Amino acid sequence: MTTPSKSIRTGYGLTKWTTSWATSYGRLVPAGISIVGDPTLVLQALARRCQDGMNGRVRQRVAARSARADEMHTAMHDRIWNDVRQRWWDQRPIATARLAAAI
């Protein structure tokens, strides 16, 4: 048996007593913790607990990391759209990207 990873599995029917076609289809990756419940509600509760446990220094690091991720996302988006404009904008017949932008 493999060592469980440092991950959390959440969802319906993840106990060893209940199975479904999705869990029977393939093998589940071993997890350190399995939580049975609505994944949306479980993740919201986990997020609240994690946020409650963060001090000011951790919050600053999270904010800095989030800002950097936003910068990277914006830069990637701009780079992709510049590529689309340069390569495909004046294509004949009209490029799908240009048609979508015009609508």
C-alpha positions as CSV (number, residue, x, y, z in Angstrom):
1,M,0.0,0.0,0.0
2,T,1.3,3.5,-0.8
3,T,1.7,6.2,1.7
4,P,-1.1,8.7,1.7
5,S,-0.3,12.1,0.2
6,K,-0.6,15.4,2.0
7,S,-4.0,16.1,0.4
8,I,-7.7,16.2,1.3
9,R,-10.3,14.3,-0.6
10,T,-13.9,15.6,-0.4
11,G,-17.1,14.6,-1.9
12,Y,-20.1,12.2,-1.6
13,G,-19.6,8.5,-1.1
14,L,-15.9,8.6,-0.4
15,T,-16.0,6.2,2.6
16,K,-14.9,2.6,2.3
17,W,-18.5,1.5,2.8
18,T,-20.1,3.4,-0.1
19,T,-19.0,3.5,-3.7
20,S,-20.3,4.8,-7.0
21,W,-19.5,4.2,-10.6
22,A,-17.0,7.2,-10.4
23,T,-15.1,5.7,-7.6
24,S,-15.3,2.2,-9.0
25,Y,-14.1,3.3,-12.4
26,G,-10.6,4.1,-11.4
27,R,-8.5,3.9,-8.4
28,L,-8.6,6.9,-6.1
29,V,-5.4,8.6,-5.3
30,P,-4.5,8.0,-1.6
31,A,-5.3,11.0,0.6
32,G,-4.3,12.0,4.1
33,I,-7.9,13.0,5.0
34,S,-11.2,12.1,3.4
35,I,-14.2,14.3,4.2
36,V,-17.7,13.2,3.1
37,G,-20.0,16.1,2.3
38,D,-20.9,18.7,-0.3
39,P,-17.5,19.8,-1.7
40,T,-18.6,23.4,-2.1
41,L,-19.6,23.6,1.6
42,V,-16.6,21.7,2.8
43,L,-14.2,24.0,0.9
44,Q,-15.9,27.1,2.1
45,A,-15.7,25.9,5.7
46,L,-12.0,24.9,5.2
47,A,-11.2,28.3,3.7
48,R,-12.9,30.1,6.7
49,R,-10.9,28.0,9.1
50,C,-7.6,28.7,7.3
51,Q,-8.3,32.4,7.1
52,D,-9.1,32.5,10.9
53,G,-5.8,30.9,11.6
54,M,-3.7,33.3,9.6
55,N,-1.7,36.1,11.4
56,G,-0.8,39.4,9.9
57,R,2.5,38.3,8.4
58,V,0.9,35.3,6.6
59,R,-1.9,37.6,5.3
60,Q,0.7,39.9,3.9
61,R,2.5,37.0,2.1
62,V,-0.8,35.8,0.7
63,A,-1.7,39.3,-0.5
64,A,1.7,39.7,-2.2
65,R,1.4,36.2,-3.8
66,S,-2.1,37.0,-5.0
67,A,-1.0,40.4,-6.5
68,R,1.9,38.6,-8.3
69,A,-0.5,36.0,-9.7
70,D,-2.8,38.8,-10.9
71,E,0.2,40.5,-12.6
72,M,1.2,37.2,-14.3
73,H,-2.4,36.6,-15.5
74,T,-2.7,40.0,-16.9
75,A,0.7,39.8,-18.7
76,M,-0.2,36.4,-20.2
77,H,-3.6,37.6,-21.3
78,D,-2.1,40.7,-23.0
79,R,0.6,38.6,-24.6
80,I,-2.0,36.2,-26.0
81,W,-4.2,38.9,-27.4
82,N,-1.2,40.7,-28.9
83,D,-0.3,37.5,-30.7
84,V,-3.8,37.1,-31.9
85,R,-3.9,40.6,-33.2
86,Q,-0.5,40.3,-35.0
87,R,-1.1,36.9,-36.6
88,W,-4.8,36.5,-37.2
89,W,-6.5,39.9,-37.1
90,D,-6.3,40.7,-40.8
91,Q,-6.8,37.2,-42.0
92,R,-9.1,36.7,-44.9
93,P,-11.7,35.4,-44.6
94,I,-12.2,37.2,-41.3
95,A,-10.5,35.6,-38.3
96,T,-12.8,34.1,-35.7
97,A,-11.1,36.1,-32.9
98,R,-11.8,39.3,-34.8
99,L,-15.4,38.3,-35.4
100,A,-15.9,37.5,-31.7
101,A,-14.3,40.9,-30.7
102,A,-16.6,42.8,-33.1
103,I,-19.7,41.2,-31.7
